Amino acid sequence: MVTIDEFPIAANDPEHGDEIVKLCALLSKSGRKSNVGLRLLLQSPLLEEMRSNVLRGQVRSGQVWVGRVAESL
């Protein structure tokens, strides 16, 4: 299992962001064949944050967990 916390920060990196998104999309598609999973942690699975329709579709076809934390109690 590969876990990337705060994925939008990595995906929007000016130098490596495009390559990170491309590699994550490839891993999310072909990693299942070798029992390798990809877990991306982000606030919401919006296209603007994920930067790839292919990657967003692959991630959303798996399990999506949404937890909400209130600003105040």
C-alpha positions in Angstrom: 0.0 0.0 0.0 1.3 3.4 -1.0 -0.1 6.3 1.0 0.3 10.0 0.0 -1.0 12.4 2.6 -2.1 15.9 1.5 -2.0 14.8 -2.2 -2.9 18.2 -3.7 0.3 19.7 -2.3 2.4 17.1 -4.1 0.2 17.2 -7.3 0.5 21.0 -7.5 4.3 21.1 -7.0 5.6 23.3 -9.8 8.6 21.1 -10.6 7.4 17.6 -10.0 3.5 17.8 -9.9 2.8 16.6 -13.4 5.1 13.6 -13.0 3.6 12.7 -9.6 0.0 12.8 -11.0 1.1 10.7 -14.0 2.8 8.1 -11.8 -0.1 7.9 -9.4 -2.5 7.4 -12.3 -0.4 4.6 -13.6 -0.1 3.0 -10.2 -3.8 3.2 -9.5 -4.5 1.4 -12.8 -1.8 -1.3 -12.9 -0.9 -1.7 -9.2 -4.0 -3.9 -8.7 -2.4 -6.6 -10.8 0.4 -7.0 -8.4 -1.7 -6.3 -5.2 -0.3 -2.8 -4.7 -2.8 -0.2 -3.6 -2.8 3.6 -3.7 -4.3 5.6 -0.9 -4.5 9.4 -1.5 -5.4 11.6 1.5 -7.0 14.9 0.6 -9.8 17.1 1.7 -12.2 16.4 -1.2 -11.8 14.4 -4.4 -12.5 17.3 -6.7 -10.9 17.4 -10.2 -9.2 20.7 -9.4 -7.4 19.1 -6.5 -6.6 15.7 -8.2 -5.6 17.3 -11.5 -6.4 14.1 -13.5 -9.7 12.7 -14.5 -8.2 9.3 -15.0 -6.7 9.3 -11.5 -9.9 10.7 -10.0 -12.0 7.9 -11.6 -9.6 5.2 -10.5 -9.6 6.5 -6.9 -13.3 7.0 -6.7 -14.0 3.5 -8.1 -12.4 2.1 -4.9 -13.4 3.0 -1.4 -14.0 6.6 -0.5 -14.2 7.7 3.1 -15.2 11.1 4.1 -14.8 12.4 7.6 -15.8 15.8 8.7 -14.2 17.7 11.6 -16.1 20.7 13.0 -14.2 24.0 13.5 -15.7 24.4 17.0 -17.5 22.1 19.4 
